[in-house]
Amino acid sequence: MTKTVHHWIGGKTVEGTSGNWGPVTDPATGAVTTRVALASAEEVDAAVAAAKDAFATWGTSSLAQRTTILFAFRALLDAHRDAIAELIVAEHGKVHSDALGEVARGLEIVDLACGITTQLKGELSTQVSNRVDVAAIRQPVGVVAGITPFNFPAMVPMWMFPIAIATGNTFVLKPSEKDPSPSLKIAELLAEAGLPDGVFNVLHGDKVAVDRLLEHPDVAAVSFVGSTPIARHIHATASANGKRVQALGGAKNHMLVLPDADLDAAADAAVSAAYGSAGERCMAISAVVAVGSIGDELVEKIRERAEKITIGPGTDPGSEMGPLITAEHRDKVASYVRGAADEGCQVVLDGTGHTVEGYENGHWIGLSLLDHVPTTAAAYRDEIFGPVLCVLRAETYEEGLALINASPFGNGTAIFTRDGGAARRFQLEVQAGMVGVNVPIPVPVGYHSFGGWKDSLFGDHHIYGNDGVHFYTRGKVITTRWPDPSDAPAGVDLGFPRNH
């Protein structure tokens, strides 16, 4: 072990005192390179206390102060994007270009936060009654927590904290213990930008830390991105403790390909969306529904492209796909492919057993393609979170739509067609929160909100965009009346007030 990752509390590094540590591996080599402190409940309390103390002044700070700091942070983030990408490659395993893309998408939300002044303008109605005005304003909720996954260690936290701190809250981030270093780098950049101590804190840990955050009386809101079972637990537990919650869960994103579609474009999109970042994306396409007679041709085009993908370490510029995050996850992904034939699937490509020369101990797996997948197969039912693409067949648009809508997940979906009428029907009829028309990964830009339906989201608010601003603030309505000095005394009136 060559490196130790501690917490960031109150504007500085704080060494872990629990005595519990987690290993961090380089997925390309399988070697343990780092150990990360796992927080105790007492350490969680210390981080929340620092955030609560900071909120006393940050919550009433001027918008000019907040945005000045965020602009400075944005410049630093832009200047250090390569350094952050290198940390992502080292601990997550994705290729460097993909890591850079992750940082760029996080920057979009920082851009939105820099313009938060327009989002917090409020409303004023004058003379609603005689000399009575009504104003509506939004104020921060207090200390908020973000619990984020391993697959986007920089981007997903940046979906949360820029909007949270721009609206006047203080933040406690609990990133994945599998790739913790990018969050520490971000904390250092925020401090360099001038963010006051305690406004942003990073607490590493496992279930002990998460459960304490969910029950802590001084945490007002919790944002989460991860698997559906954990999202359900986060939502239920935090809600039971009186907190507002946005908990984004898992996905099984479908791509409906109609007979009139450009099959080359559809195949390109399917390969890119299914195998990018080794399938470790909540917006990955993991199921293609081929409509009509195009199935065989489409599968062949996907196979041809998939076989040409170069798999290797993220530090190699020639690599297009890297390893999976852990050996255990690699083995779990492989089990879906190995059991697919017994469940009625046709295994077109089997990526299990793949290795990379010189990196034999890495967490490698190749690209797998399953055809004629029945809806009862585990590879279809479960969120695999790996480079496994299932192809299902449907005779008609209606049959394909019904298949997609029957899924318990409703995160993202896409349709490939040249028919504008069919695309319009699909975007209105499909039961998913994000829809792409000839766009395979319909992740919204920063000024729109990200979130799914059904078992892909627990809570009322999507993340970032307008929903993010509303989640991290609460409304207050103020009614004022300034009587004129010439007014006669109004007298006592026990009747219900009426506007006049």
NUFIVEX-881397 format. One record per residue (C-alpha): residue number from 1; x, y, z. Coordinates in steps of 0.5 Angstrom, whole numbers, plus 500, padded with zeros to 3 digits. Layout:
NUFIVEX-881397
+-----+------+-------+-----+
| seq | east | north |  up |
+-----+------+-------+-----+
| NUM |    X |     Y |   Z |
...
+-----+------+-------+-----+
end
This chain:
NUFIVEX-881397
+-----+------+-------+-----+
| seq | east | north |  up |
+-----+------+-------+-----+
|   1 |  500 |   500 | 500 |
|   2 |  503 |   507 | 498 |
|   3 |  497 |   512 | 500 |
|   4 |  492 |   513 | 505 |
|   5 |  486 |   517 | 504 |
|   6 |  483 |   520 | 510 |
|   7 |  477 |   525 | 511 |
|   8 |  476 |   532 | 510 |
|   9 |  472 |   536 | 515 |
|  10 |  472 |   543 | 517 |
|  11 |  477 |   545 | 511 |
|  12 |  482 |   540 | 513 |
|  13 |  485 |   533 | 512 |
|  14 |  483 |   529 | 519 |
|  15 |  486 |   523 | 520 |
|  16 |  481 |   517 | 521 |
|  17 |  481 |   514 | 528 |
|  18 |  476 |   509 | 528 |
|  19 |  481 |   504 | 526 |
|  20 |  477 |   501 | 520 |
|  21 |  480 |   501 | 513 |
|  22 |  478 |   499 | 506 |
|  23 |  483 |   497 | 501 |
|  24 |  483 |   501 | 494 |
|  25 |  485 |   497 | 488 |
|  26 |  488 |   499 | 481 |
|  27 |  483 |   495 | 477 |
|  28 |  488 |   494 | 471 |
|  29 |  493 |   491 | 476 |
|  30 |  489 |   488 | 481 |
|  31 |  494 |   491 | 486 |
|  32 |  492 |   494 | 493 |
|  33 |  495 |   501 | 492 |
|  34 |  491 |   505 | 497 |
|  35 |  487 |   504 | 504 |
|  36 |  482 |   509 | 506 |
|  37 |  479 |   511 | 513 |
|  38 |  472 |   508 | 514 |
|  39 |  469 |   513 | 519 |
|  40 |  465 |   511 | 525 |
|  41 |  459 |   514 | 528 |
|  42 |  463 |   519 | 532 |
|  43 |  467 |   521 | 526 |
|  44 |  460 |   522 | 522 |
|  45 |  458 |   527 | 528 |
|  46 |  464 |   531 | 527 |
|  47 |  463 |   532 | 520 |
|  48 |  456 |   534 | 521 |
|  49 |  458 |   539 | 527 |
|  50 |  463 |   542 | 522 |
|  51 |  457 |   543 | 517 |
|  52 |  452 |   545 | 522 |
|  53 |  457 |   551 | 525 |
|  54 |  459 |   553 | 518 |
|  55 |  451 |   554 | 516 |
|  56 |  450 |   559 | 521 |
|  57 |  454 |   564 | 517 |
|  58 |  454 |   561 | 510 |
|  59 |  446 |   560 | 510 |
|  60 |  446 |   568 | 510 |
|  61 |  452 |   569 | 506 |
|  62 |  451 |   574 | 500 |
|  63 |  449 |   571 | 493 |
|  64 |  455 |   575 | 490 |
|  65 |  460 |   571 | 495 |
|  66 |  457 |   564 | 493 |
|  67 |  458 |   565 | 486 |
|  68 |  465 |   569 | 486 |
|  69 |  467 |   562 | 490 |
|  70 |  464 |   558 | 485 |
|  71 |  467 |   562 | 479 |
|  72 |  474 |   561 | 482 |
|  73 |  472 |   553 | 483 |
|  74 |  470 |   552 | 476 |
|  75 |  477 |   555 | 474 |
|  76 |  481 |   551 | 478 |
|  77 |  477 |   545 | 476 |
|  78 |  478 |   546 | 469 |
|  79 |  485 |   547 | 470 |
|  80 |  486 |   541 | 474 |
|  81 |  481 |   536 | 470 |
|  82 |  487 |   532 | 467 |
|  83 |  489 |   531 | 475 |
|  84 |  482 |   529 | 477 |
|  85 |  481 |   524 | 471 |
|  86 |  488 |   521 | 472 |
|  87 |  485 |   519 | 479 |
|  88 |  479 |   516 | 476 |
|  89 |  483 |   512 | 472 |
|  90 |  487 |   509 | 477 |
|  91 |  482 |   507 | 482 |
|  92 |  476 |   506 | 478 |
|  93 |  479 |   503 | 471 |
|  94 |  475 |   507 | 466 |
|  95 |  480 |   510 | 460 |
|  96 |  482 |   517 | 461 |
|  97 |  478 |   520 | 455 |
|  98 |  472 |   517 | 459 |
|  99 |  474 |   520 | 465 |
| 100 |  475 |   527 | 462 |
| 101 |  468 |   527 | 459 |
| 102 |  466 |   525 | 466 |
| 103 |  469 |   531 | 469 |
| 104 |  466 |   536 | 463 |
| 105 |  459 |   533 | 465 |
| 106 |  460 |   535 | 472 |
| 107 |  463 |   542 | 470 |
| 108 |  456 |   543 | 467 |
| 109 |  453 |   543 | 474 |
| 110 |  458 |   548 | 476 |
| 111 |  456 |   553 | 471 |
| 112 |  449 |   552 | 473 |
| 113 |  451 |   554 | 480 |
| 114 |  455 |   560 | 478 |
| 115 |  449 |   563 | 475 |
| 116 |  444 |   561 | 481 |
| 117 |  442 |   568 | 482 |
| 118 |  437 |   567 | 477 |
| 119 |  434 |   561 | 480 |
| 120 |  433 |   564 | 487 |
| 121 |  430 |   571 | 484 |
| 122 |  423 |   569 | 488 |
| 123 |  417 |   573 | 486 |
| 124 |  413 |   579 | 489 |
| 125 |  406 |   581 | 488 |
| 126 |  404 |   588 | 490 |
| 127 |  397 |   590 | 492 |
| 128 |  394 |   584 | 493 |
| 129 |  389 |   587 | 498 |
| 130 |  389 |   594 | 500 |
| 131 |  396 |   596 | 501 |
| 132 |  398 |   588 | 502 |
| 133 |  404 |   585 | 498 |
| 134 |  406 |   578 | 498 |
| 135 |  413 |   575 | 496 |
| 136 |  415 |   568 | 495 |
| 137 |  422 |   566 | 497 |
| 138 |  427 |   560 | 497 |
| 139 |  432 |   559 | 503 |
| 140 |  437 |   553 | 504 |
| 141 |  435 |   547 | 508 |
| 142 |  441 |   547 | 512 |
| 143 |  446 |   541 | 512 |
| 144 |  445 |   536 | 507 |
| 145 |  449 |   529 | 505 |
| 146 |  451 |   526 | 499 |
| 147 |  452 |   519 | 498 |
| 148 |  455 |   517 | 491 |
| 149 |  457 |   511 | 487 |
| 150 |  463 |   508 | 485 |
| 151 |  462 |   509 | 477 |
| 152 |  462 |   517 | 477 |
| 153 |  467 |   519 | 483 |
| 154 |  467 |   526 | 480 |
| 155 |  461 |   527 | 476 |
| 156 |  456 |   525 | 481 |
| 157 |  458 |   529 | 487 |
| 158 |  458 |   535 | 482 |
| 159 |  451 |   533 | 481 |
| 160 |  449 |   535 | 488 |
| 161 |  454 |   539 | 492 |
| 162 |  455 |   545 | 487 |
| 163 |  447 |   547 | 487 |
| 164 |  447 |   545 | 494 |
| 165 |  452 |   550 | 497 |
| 166 |  450 |   555 | 491 |
| 167 |  443 |   555 | 495 |
| 168 |  446 |   556 | 501 |
| 169 |  447 |   549 | 504 |
| 170 |  453 |   546 | 507 |
| 171 |  455 |   539 | 505 |
| 172 |  457 |   532 | 507 |
| 173 |  459 |   528 | 502 |
| 174 |  460 |   520 | 503 |
| 175 |  463 |   518 | 496 |
| 176 |  464 |   510 | 495 |
| 177 |  470 |   507 | 499 |
| 178 |  472 |   504 | 492 |
| 179 |  475 |   510 | 489 |
| 180 |  475 |   516 | 494 |
| 181 |  481 |   520 | 492 |
| 182 |  477 |   524 | 487 |
| 183 |  473 |   527 | 492 |
| 184 |  479 |   529 | 496 |
| 185 |  482 |   533 | 490 |
| 186 |  475 |   537 | 489 |
| 187 |  475 |   539 | 497 |
| 188 |  482 |   541 | 496 |
| 189 |  480 |   545 | 490 |
| 190 |  474 |   548 | 493 |
| 191 |  478 |   550 | 499 |
| 192 |  483 |   554 | 494 |
| 193 |  477 |   557 | 491 |
| 194 |  476 |   560 | 498 |
| 195 |  470 |   556 | 500 |
| 196 |  469 |   557 | 508 |
| 197 |  471 |   551 | 512 |
| 198 |  466 |   547 | 514 |
| 199 |  461 |   548 | 508 |
| 200 |  464 |   542 | 504 |
| 201 |  466 |   536 | 508 |
| 202 |  468 |   529 | 505 |
| 203 |  467 |   523 | 510 |
| 204 |  469 |   516 | 507 |
| 205 |  466 |   510 | 510 |
| 206 |  461 |   504 | 509 |
| 207 |  454 |   502 | 512 |
| 208 |  456 |   505 | 519 |
| 209 |  457 |   512 | 516 |
| 210 |  451 |   512 | 511 |
| 211 |  446 |   509 | 517 |
| 212 |  449 |   515 | 522 |
| 213 |  448 |   520 | 516 |
| 214 |  441 |   518 | 515 |
| 215 |  439 |   518 | 522 |
| 216 |  443 |   524 | 524 |
| 217 |  438 |   530 | 527 |
| 218 |  442 |   535 | 524 |
| 219 |  442 |   533 | 517 |
| 220 |  436 |   536 | 513 |
| 221 |  436 |   532 | 506 |
| 222 |  440 |   526 | 503 |
| 223 |  441 |   526 | 496 |
| 224 |  443 |   519 | 493 |
| 225 |  445 |   515 | 487 |
| 226 |  446 |   507 | 487 |
| 227 |  443 |   501 | 486 |
| 228 |  435 |   500 | 487 |
| 229 |  435 |   496 | 493 |
| 230 |  440 |   501 | 497 |
| 231 |  436 |   507 | 494 |
| 232 |  429 |   504 | 497 |
| 233 |  433 |   503 | 504 |
| 234 |  436 |   510 | 503 |
| 235 |  429 |   513 | 502 |
| 236 |  425 |   509 | 507 |
| 237 |  430 |   510 | 513 |
| 238 |  432 |   518 | 511 |
| 239 |  424 |   519 | 510 |
| 240 |  423 |   516 | 517 |
| 241 |  428 |   520 | 520 |
| 242 |  424 |   527 | 518 |
| 243 |  429 |   528 | 512 |
| 244 |  427 |   530 | 505 |
| 245 |  430 |   525 | 500 |
| 246 |  432 |   524 | 493 |
| 247 |  434 |   517 | 492 |
| 248 |  436 |   515 | 485 |
| 249 |  436 |   507 | 484 |
| 250 |  438 |   502 | 478 |
| 251 |  436 |   502 | 471 |
| 252 |  435 |   497 | 465 |
| 253 |  435 |   502 | 459 |
| 254 |  432 |   499 | 453 |
| 255 |  433 |   502 | 446 |
| 256 |  427 |   500 | 441 |
| 257 |  430 |   500 | 434 |
| 258 |  424 |   500 | 429 |
| 259 |  425 |   497 | 422 |
| 260 |  426 |   504 | 418 |
| 261 |  432 |   505 | 423 |
| 262 |  439 |   507 | 420 |
| 263 |  441 |   500 | 422 |
| 264 |  449 |   502 | 422 |
| 265 |  447 |   508 | 426 |
| 266 |  443 |   504 | 431 |
| 267 |  449 |   499 | 432 |
| 268 |  454 |   504 | 433 |
| 269 |  450 |   507 | 438 |
| 270 |  448 |   500 | 441 |
| 271 |  455 |   499 | 442 |
| 272 |  457 |   505 | 445 |
| 273 |  452 |   506 | 450 |
| 274 |  452 |   498 | 452 |
| 275 |  460 |   498 | 453 |
| 276 |  462 |   505 | 454 |
| 277 |  466 |   505 | 461 |
| 278 |  465 |   497 | 461 |
| 279 |  457 |   498 | 462 |
| 280 |  458 |   501 | 469 |
| 281 |  453 |   507 | 468 |
| 282 |  446 |   507 | 470 |
| 283 |  445 |   510 | 463 |
| 284 |  448 |   504 | 459 |
| 285 |  443 |   501 | 454 |
| 286 |  443 |   494 | 457 |
| 287 |  437 |   491 | 452 |
| 288 |  436 |   492 | 445 |
| 289 |  429 |   491 | 443 |
| 290 |  429 |   489 | 435 |
| 291 |  422 |   490 | 432 |
| 292 |  420 |   486 | 426 |
| 293 |  425 |   483 | 421 |
| 294 |  431 |   487 | 423 |
| 295 |  434 |   483 | 429 |
| 296 |  439 |   478 | 425 |
| 297 |  442 |   484 | 421 |
| 298 |  442 |   488 | 427 |
| 299 |  445 |   483 | 432 |
| 300 |  451 |   482 | 426 |
| 301 |  452 |   489 | 426 |
| 302 |  453 |   490 | 433 |
| 303 |  457 |   483 | 433 |
| 304 |  462 |   486 | 428 |
| 305 |  463 |   493 | 432 |
| 306 |  464 |   489 | 439 |
| 307 |  469 |   485 | 436 |
| 308 |  473 |   491 | 434 |
| 309 |  473 |   494 | 441 |
| 310 |  480 |   495 | 444 |
| 311 |  480 |   493 | 452 |
| 312 |  486 |   495 | 456 |
| 313 |  488 |   499 | 462 |
| 314 |  486 |   506 | 462 |
| 315 |  492 |   509 | 462 |
| 316 |  493 |   507 | 455 |
| 317 |  491 |   512 | 450 |
| 318 |  489 |   506 | 445 |
| 319 |  484 |   503 | 450 |
| 320 |  477 |   504 | 449 |
| 321 |  474 |   500 | 455 |
| 322 |  478 |   498 | 461 |
| 323 |  477 |   493 | 467 |
| 324 |  471 |   493 | 472 |
| 325 |  472 |   496 | 479 |
| 326 |  473 |   490 | 483 |
| 327 |  474 |   482 | 482 |
| 328 |  468 |   480 | 485 |
| 329 |  464 |   485 | 481 |
| 330 |  467 |   482 | 475 |
| 331 |  466 |   475 | 477 |
| 332 |  458 |   477 | 478 |
| 333 |  458 |   480 | 471 |
| 334 |  461 |   474 | 468 |
| 335 |  456 |   469 | 472 |
| 336 |  450 |   472 | 468 |
| 337 |  453 |   470 | 461 |
| 338 |  455 |   463 | 463 |
| 339 |  448 |   462 | 465 |
| 340 |  445 |   465 | 460 |
| 341 |  444 |   459 | 455 |
| 342 |  441 |   455 | 460 |
| 343 |  436 |   460 | 461 |
| 344 |  434 |   460 | 453 |
| 345 |  439 |   466 | 451 |
| 346 |  443 |   465 | 445 |
| 347 |  450 |   467 | 446 |
| 348 |  453 |   471 | 440 |
| 349 |  459 |   474 | 444 |
| 350 |  462 |   471 | 451 |
| 351 |  467 |   476 | 454 |
| 352 |  468 |   472 | 460 |
| 353 |  475 |   469 | 461 |
| 354 |  478 |   475 | 457 |
| 355 |  485 |   478 | 460 |
| 356 |  490 |   483 | 458 |
| 357 |  497 |   481 | 456 |
| 358 |  502 |   484 | 462 |
| 359 |  496 |   486 | 466 |
| 360 |  493 |   479 | 468 |
| 361 |  491 |   480 | 475 |
| 362 |  487 |   486 | 473 |
| 363 |  479 |   485 | 473 |
| 364 |  478 |   484 | 466 |
| 365 |  472 |   482 | 462 |
| 366 |  470 |   482 | 455 |
| 367 |  464 |   484 | 451 |
| 368 |  458 |   480 | 451 |
| 369 |  452 |   480 | 447 |
| 370 |  446 |   475 | 448 |
| 371 |  441 |   474 | 443 |
| 372 |  433 |   472 | 443 |
| 373 |  433 |   473 | 451 |
| 374 |  427 |   472 | 454 |
| 375 |  424 |   476 | 459 |
| 376 |  425 |   471 | 464 |
| 377 |  432 |   471 | 464 |
| 378 |  437 |   473 | 470 |
| 379 |  441 |   477 | 465 |
| 380 |  435 |   481 | 463 |
| 381 |  431 |   482 | 469 |
| 382 |  437 |   484 | 473 |
| 383 |  441 |   491 | 473 |
| 384 |  448 |   487 | 471 |
| 385 |  452 |   494 | 471 |
| 386 |  457 |   491 | 466 |
| 387 |  459 |   490 | 459 |
| 388 |  453 |   485 | 457 |
| 389 |  448 |   487 | 452 |
| 390 |  441 |   483 | 451 |
| 391 |  437 |   483 | 445 |
| 392 |  430 |   482 | 445 |
| 393 |  425 |   481 | 439 |
| 394 |  418 |   484 | 438 |
| 395 |  414 |   484 | 432 |
| 396 |  411 |   491 | 433 |
| 397 |  412 |   497 | 436 |
| 398 |  406 |   496 | 441 |
| 399 |  409 |   489 | 443 |
| 400 |  416 |   493 | 444 |
| 401 |  413 |   499 | 448 |
| 402 |  409 |   494 | 452 |
| 403 |  416 |   490 | 454 |
| 404 |  419 |   496 | 456 |
| 405 |  414 |   499 | 460 |
| 406 |  413 |   492 | 464 |
| 407 |  420 |   493 | 466 |
| 408 |  420 |   495 | 474 |
| 409 |  426 |   500 | 472 |
| 410 |  424 |   507 | 468 |
| 411 |  431 |   511 | 468 |
| 412 |  432 |   512 | 461 |
| 413 |  430 |   509 | 454 |
| 414 |  431 |   511 | 447 |
| 415 |  428 |   510 | 440 |
| 416 |  431 |   509 | 433 |
| 417 |  427 |   511 | 427 |
| 418 |  426 |   515 | 421 |
| 419 |  419 |   516 | 423 |
| 420 |  417 |   522 | 427 |
| 421 |  410 |   520 | 428 |
| 422 |  413 |   514 | 432 |
| 423 |  418 |   518 | 435 |
| 424 |  413 |   522 | 438 |
| 425 |  408 |   517 | 440 |
| 426 |  414 |   513 | 444 |
| 427 |  416 |   519 | 448 |
| 428 |  409 |   520 | 450 |
| 429 |  407 |   513 | 451 |
| 430 |  414 |   510 | 454 |
| 431 |  414 |   510 | 462 |
| 432 |  421 |   513 | 463 |
| 433 |  424 |   519 | 466 |
| 434 |  429 |   520 | 460 |
| 435 |  428 |   519 | 453 |
| 436 |  432 |   519 | 447 |
| 437 |  430 |   520 | 440 |
| 438 |  436 |   517 | 436 |
| 439 |  440 |   519 | 442 |
| 440 |  442 |   512 | 446 |
| 441 |  444 |   516 | 452 |
| 442 |  439 |   521 | 454 |
| 443 |  443 |   524 | 460 |
| 444 |  440 |   531 | 460 |
| 445 |  444 |   538 | 460 |
| 446 |  445 |   541 | 466 |
| 447 |  440 |   546 | 466 |
| 448 |  435 |   540 | 465 |
| 449 |  434 |   535 | 471 |
| 450 |  436 |   528 | 471 |
| 451 |  432 |   522 | 474 |
| 452 |  428 |   516 | 472 |
| 453 |  421 |   513 | 474 |
| 454 |  418 |   507 | 478 |
| 455 |  424 |   503 | 481 |
| 456 |  429 |   508 | 478 |
| 457 |  427 |   514 | 483 |
| 458 |  425 |   514 | 490 |
| 459 |  423 |   521 | 492 |
| 460 |  419 |   527 | 489 |
| 461 |  425 |   531 | 486 |
| 462 |  430 |   529 | 480 |
| 463 |  437 |   531 | 481 |
| 464 |  440 |   538 | 479 |
| 465 |  437 |   543 | 474 |
| 466 |  430 |   546 | 477 |
| 467 |  429 |   540 | 481 |
| 468 |  436 |   540 | 484 |
| 469 |  434 |   548 | 486 |
| 470 |  428 |   546 | 489 |
| 471 |  430 |   540 | 493 |
| 472 |  436 |   544 | 496 |
| 473 |  431 |   550 | 498 |
| 474 |  424 |   551 | 501 |
| 475 |  419 |   556 | 500 |
| 476 |  417 |   561 | 504 |
| 477 |  411 |   566 | 503 |
| 478 |  411 |   573 | 506 |
| 479 |  405 |   577 | 507 |
| 480 |  406 |   585 | 509 |
| 481 |  402 |   591 | 510 |
| 482 |  405 |   598 | 511 |
| 483 |  399 |   602 | 513 |
| 484 |  399 |   609 | 511 |
| 485 |  399 |   614 | 517 |
| 486 |  393 |   617 | 515 |
| 487 |  389 |   610 | 516 |
| 488 |  384 |   610 | 522 |
| 489 |  385 |   604 | 527 |
| 490 |  382 |   598 | 523 |
| 491 |  379 |   595 | 530 |
| 492 |  378 |   588 | 532 |
| 493 |  375 |   583 | 527 |
| 494 |  374 |   576 | 528 |
| 495 |  372 |   574 | 521 |
| 496 |  376 |   570 | 516 |
| 497 |  381 |   575 | 513 |
| 498 |  378 |   577 | 506 |
| 499 |  382 |   581 | 500 |
| 500 |  379 |   587 | 498 |
+-----+------+-------+-----+
end
